Amino acid sequence: MKREEIFSFSAFELARKIREKQIRAQEAVEAVFQNIDEHESNIHAYISLDREAAMNEARHCDELVQKGGELPPLLGVPMAVKDNLLLKGRKATCGSRMLENYIPPFTATCVQKLQDAGAILIGKTNMDEFGMGISTEHSFFGPTRNPLDPARVPGGSSGGSAASVSGNMAFAALGTDTGGSVRQPAAYCGLVGLRPTYGTVSRHGLVAFASSMDIAGPLTRGTRDAAGICNIVTGADPKDQTSISGPKIDISSLEQATVKGMRIGIPRELSGESESRDGFSLAVSEEVKASLEDAVRILEEEGAQVEFFDMPILSYAVEMYYILSSAEASSNLSRFDGIRYGYRDPDAKDLASLYTGTRSTGFGLEVKRRILMGNYVLSTEHFDDCYRRAESARKKLCRSFDEAFSRYDVLLSPTAPQVAPLLGESGKDALQNYISDLFTVPASLAGIPAVSVPFGKTSLPVGLQFTGPRFGEQAILTAARFLEIHQEERKEKEAKGGTENA
């Protein structure tokens, strides 16, 4: 089978073709590595790859198919995982010099579930160091480029995972989302990115950034793959006391997704109507605004009730997020001291210089910025007026979401205020970068599910985000699938019209 035809399949379609002996797993893995050989040097989606192990697993998958019997749902599908998710025997660097040579002795629960489902994990993807960044330019191993336009960023911090899927160097990937690190790269790379309800995916084996917000989620080329992978990786885990079980997604109902009668709310604070605050622009670009308006029109034509409403607490979500996440990061990253594991300053002469030298040279600029911010808000002088106030505001935010979901089934907003920026642009103004997280951090703070789906008529992808109540994955994926179907039908009509005109 030709390589182009192989990549016309979704992840679960490929698995079905393999089970039905229409294609071999070895062919799929070879096709992926052919694309990697051609494009990886320019895109840099991966930190590490293991071709030999992947081919051995593919041969084993083909042998299982020949034997027959019940086969797992992702058998033979080449996938990638972000490099802060542990995989026994393979490096887990977190994009940092601090863990450049760290090899974990166990596998993350969510990664193990993918392997149990038959997925072939071909490599670990590049990321902003310890998940701190919005562009995957803050990696010790160098930046990742957007496969759709290598002059632009793929988003972050799961930019490597997004680039691997968008560039046909994996059929799907796992990223991690703390403040939007799955959804924003999905928006920039034209993918579906799902953040499940907090706790439904075990954090065992996920290197911590902000423990009260971290969660793994899929990056895929379609909503059905996202739903299927979510069903596989979710579930309570005795190794993670914060993990919980939630209802599984009914994937069959997504085939005929409809939004008729669905109540959809659009917070004005996330609609692009706000011009600026404290000198920082909050307005979305014209192409993003046009995509949102187009989606509203289509949803209403289908019978959805779409309404703009005010949710003032959202205006303070960025401040809440960076105070709380930085506080948790400074605590979590205190373990990297040059004593127990990881990088150690070779020039240290005593204990004090070992601590200082290791952390000064082992961490990058953005990580050190977050640690300093976290130490500041946790200090005795500022704990009450910063950290405690942010925690109090977070509770108010959660109550505001509860109130909103008493009136609406899902909420709609852009995923990011603009299309993928050019490489180097995100490094010009750190505060402006933080402000741009306004669209994704509210769901992270509240621990509720959100999905980004590509939608619009623009030359570069635009992501629209549906946010739902706790365990509301079914509702948000239904709405996302409806827009996805409409987008697919529109492209088919345009292609048919172009052929007829030709």
N, C-alpha and C positions, 0 to 999 in steps of 0.2 A: 504494500500500500504506500502511496506517495506521502511524503512528509506533510504537504499542505492538507491532504485529506485527513491525516491523523489529527492535525490541530483544528479541524472543523468540529471535532467532538468535544463536548463538555467532559468534565472529570468522570461523572457517573455514566455518561454514554460510553466513554472509553472503556470503563470497567465492564460494562455489559458486552461490548464488542469482544473484549478479551475472554470473558466467560463463555461466549458463544463461538469462540475459536475463529472469529473473523479477522482478528489481529493478534499478534503475540506481544506479550509484555516487553520482550526484548526489542521489538520494533519501536515501541513507544519510547523506551529509554534511549535508544539510539537516536531517534528523531530529536529528543530534547537535547542530547549532548551535541548533536550536529549544530543546532541553533546556538548553544553555548559556545562552541568552538568559533562560530562566525561572529558573534556579537558581544560576548562577555568582556572582551578586552576593552571595548568602548563603553559598555553600560555599567559594568562592575556591580552586578546584582548580588554576587556571592562573596563571602569571606572564605569559605572552604567548600570543596566538592570531593566526592568519593565515587569516581566512575566505576572502579572495580567492584566495590561493594554493591552499587546499584545494579550492575549487570548480573552479579551473582544472585541477587534477590529476584531479578526479572526471570532468570532461568528457573529459579525455584517456583515462581508464580506459574510459569508455563507448564511445569511438571504437575502442579496441583490441578491445573485445568485438564490435563490429559487423564489424570486419575479420576476426575469427576467428583460428584458429591456436592455438598453444600459449600459454597465459596463466599468469602467476605465481600462486602459491598464496594470496596475501593481496590480490589485485587489488581495489582500491576500498574496502578496510576502513579506516575512520577510527580512528587510533591516536594516543596521546600519548606523549611521552618526558620523563623527568625533566630538570630544567634544569641538571644537571651533565654531561649528555651533549651533545656539540657537534653542531650542525646548521648547516652553512655558510650564512651570510647572516642567521641569526636569533640574537637575543641568547642568551647563555648566562651567566646571572647567578649560578648556584649559590645563589640565595636570599640574596645578600650585597650590601651597599652597595659592597663592594670591586670587584665586577664588574657593577655596575648597568647599564653601557652597553657591555659587551664584546660584540663581534660576531666570532665565530671565522671564520677563513679556510678551514676544512676541516670535514668531517663525521666523527664517530666511526664506527669500523668497524661496530659492531653496529647503529647507526642506518642506515648505508648499506645494510646487508643487509636491513633492513626495507623500505627504499625500493625496493631491487632486487626484493623479493618482492611489490611492488605496493601496499604499505600507504600510506595518505594520512596524513601527520603533521600534525595540525591545530593542535598547540600544545605549549608547554613547560610542565611542571607545577611547582607550588610545592613547596618542600622546606625542611627545616631547613637553616640556613646551612652550606654546605660538607658537608652530610650529618651534622652533629653535633647529634643530638637524637632524641627518641622520640615526638614529638607533632606535628611541623610547626607548632609555635608559635614556634620560633626562626628565623623567616624575616624578613628585612628588609622584605619586602613584606606582612607581616601573616599571621595564622594561617589554616590551612585547617580547615574543619569537616567532621564526619562526615556524609555524606548520609543515613545511616540514623537519625541523631539529631543535629541541628546543635548541640545543647548539648554534644556530646562531641567529642573529638579523633579524627582518622582514623588516628593512629599516625604514626611517623616513622622515618627521615627522608623516605621516599618517600610521604608522606601525600597529596600532590597527585595523584600517579599513581593511588593507590588510590581516592581520592575521585572522580576522573574516570571510572573504570570502574564503581564502585559506584553513582554517580549517573547512569549512562547518558549520560555526556558524552564517552565514547570506548568502543570495543568491547574494547580491551585497551591496556595501557601497559607501557612499560619503566621500571623503577625501578633503583636500585643498592642493593646489600646489602654493608655492611661488617661490622656486628655484628648484623644482623637487620632491616635497613631495608626489605627487601621482605616478609619473612615476618610481622613484627609488624603493619604496616599492613593486610596481607591478613587477619590474624586479626580486627582491629578492624572491618574493613569488609565482612566476609563473603565474601572472595575467596580464590582460590588464588594463592599467592605462591611462586615457585620460585627458590631459590638454586642455580645449577649448580655443578659441580665447579670449583674455582678454576683459572683459566687457560683454560678451554674457551671463554670469551667474551673477546674481545680488549678490553684496556683502552685501546687507542689512541683518544683523543678523550673519555675519561672523566676529568674533572678530579679529581685524586688527593686522597684523604683519607688512608687508610692503604693503601699500595700492595700490601702482602703479603696483604691481605684483600679489597680492593675487587673487586666483580664486578657486572655488570648482569644483571638477571633479569626475567621477565615477571610481571605482575599481570593475572589473567584471571578470568572468571566460571566457569571449569571446568578440570579437569585436562587434557583433550584440547587445548584452546587453549594451555595452558601448555607441553605437550609439543611441539606444532607450532611455536610461536614459538621455543622452545629449540632445536629442530632447525635453524631458520633462522639464528639469531644466533651459534651456536657454530661453532668451527673455528679452526685455526691461522692466524695473521696475521703476515706478515713485518714489519709495523710494530710488533709487540709481541713482544719476545723471550721473554716469560714465557708466551705463549699456546701451547696444545696442542690437538690434535684428540682427540676421544673418540668412542665409539660413539654412533650416532644412536638415538633412542628409537623403538621399534616401537609406533606409535600404534594400529594395528589391534588389537593384543593387549589394549589397554586397554578395548575394547568389552565383553569378557567377563572383566573382571578378577576374579581369585580369589586368596585368601590361604591356601587350603588347603595345609597343610604348611609354610607360611612360619614361620620362627623370628623372633619379635619380642621384643626386650628393652626393658625400661623402667628406666632408671637411677633408683634411689630418690632420688638428689639432685635429679632433675628431675620427681619425681612429686607434690610438694607435701607430702611427709611431714615434711620439715624445718621446724621451727617458726620458729626465728630464729637469727641469727648476728651477734654484735657489736651487738646492739640493732636489727637490721634484719630485718623480716619476710621470710621466703622462702616462706611458705605460699601456695598458690593459693586463689582464692575458691571458695566452695561450688559455684557454677555451672560453673566450669572443672573442678573435681574430679569433678562428676557427669558431665560430658561425657566425661572420660577413662575413668571407670568404665563408662559405657555403651558406649564404643568397645571396651574390653577384652572385655566380655561378647559383643559382636557378632562380634569377630574370633575369639574362641574357639569360638563356635557354628559358624563357617564352617570350622573345622578348623585355625586358626593355633595355634601354640604360643607363648603369651605368658608371659613370666617377668620378675619384678622382680630386679634385681641391683645390686650396689654398684659405684660408679665414683668413689671418693673424690676424685680429682683434679679433678672437675667443680666441687667447692666453691670452687676457687681460679680458676675460669675468668674471672670478672668482673675480678679483680685483674690477671690476665695481660692481658686484652683492653685495659683502660684504660691500663695502663703502655705496652704496645706500640703501640696505635693512637695514643695521644697523642704518643708519641715520633716516630712517622712523620708525624703531622699537623704537628707543629712544624717538621719538616724540609721537608715539602712546601709549607707555607704561607709559608715564608721568602721565596719568590719575589715575594710581594705586598708591595712596599716603597715604592711610589709613584714608582719610577724607570722601570721597563720598560713596564708596562701596568696598567690598572685605575685605581681611585680614587687621587687625589693630594690631600693636604691643601692647600687654597688659601691658608692662612695661614702656611705654613712659611717661615721666614726663613733657614734654613741646612740643611745635610744632616742633622744630628742631629734637628732639629725636624721635618724632612720624614719621616724614618723613624717617629719617635714619633707625630706627629700623624696620619699616614696609617693606621698600624696601630691606633691608639687609637680613631679614629672610623670606620675602614673595616670593622673586625670587630665583631661582636656579642659579648655577654657569654659565651655558651657556647663560642664559638670561642676567645676569649681565655683562658677557663678551661682548655681543652684544650692550648693552646699553652704556657701556664705550666706545666701538669703535665708536658708533654713535655720542656720545657727542664730541668725539675727532674730527671727520671729520666735525662736524657742528660748531666747535669753531671758534672764530674770526681769530685765528692764522692759521687755516688749512682749512677754508671753500673754499677758492679759489683754493689752490693747491691739495685738495682732492675731496671735493664734486663737485665743478664745473667742474673739469677735468673728473670726472667719468660720470657726466651728458653729457658732450660733447662727451666722448667716446661711451656712450650709443647711441647717435644719429648716430654716425658713424657705429656702429654695425647694427642698423636698416637699414641704407642705404646699407650696405654690404649684408644683407638678401634680400633686394629688388633687388639688382643686381643679386644675386644667383638665385632668383626665376624667373628672366627674362630668365634664361637659363635652369632651372630644375623645374619639377613639384613638387618634394618632395626631402628632404634631408634625408640621412640614416646615422646612427651612433649607437654605443653601447649606452645603457641607463646608465650603470654604468661600471667602469673599471674592476670590478671583480664580482664574485658571492657573496652571502651573507657572510659577515665576522662573526667570532665567537663573542659571547658576550664578552664585555670587550676590544676588540681590538680597537674599534673606540675611546675609551677614552684615548688612549696612546699619540696621536699627533693631536691636534686640527687643526694645519695648514695643515697637510696632508689630514685631513677630508675635509677641505674647498676646497683644490685642486681637490679632487675627484668629486666635483660638476660640473666640467668643462663641462660634457656632457649634463647636464640638464638646467643650468642657462641661456644659450644664448636665448632659446625660451622664458623664463620668462622675460628677459630684453626687448625683442622685442615685447612681447605681442602676440605672434603667437601660433597656436595650435601644439601640439606634442602628440604622443601616443607611449607607450611602449608595445611591444607584446613579449611573450615568444617564443624563437626559439633556437634550438640547440640540440645536442645529448649528453649533459652533465648530470651528476648525480644530480646537483643542477641547478635551473633555470638560464637562461641567458636572459636578456631583450635587444631587439633591438628597436631603436627609429626612428620613421619617424616624420619629422618636415615639416610643410607646411606653405604657405603664410597665411596672414590674411583671415579668413573664409575658410581655406583650409581643414576643417575636412573631407570632402568627399574624397579627394585625399589620405590623410594619412591613413584613415580607409580602403580604398580600397587596398592600398599596404599592410597594416597590415593583412587584411583579407586573402589576397593571401598567405602570409607566414603561416597564421594560418591553412588554408585549406591544404597546403602542409605538414605541421607538423602533422595534423590529419591523412592524408592519409599514411604518413610514419609510424606512430604508428600502424595503422591498418595492414599494410603489415608486420611489425615486429611481431605483435601479431599473425597474421595468420601463419607466418613462424615458430614461436615458437611452435604453436599448432601442425603444421604438423610434425615438427621435434620430438616433444614429442610422 
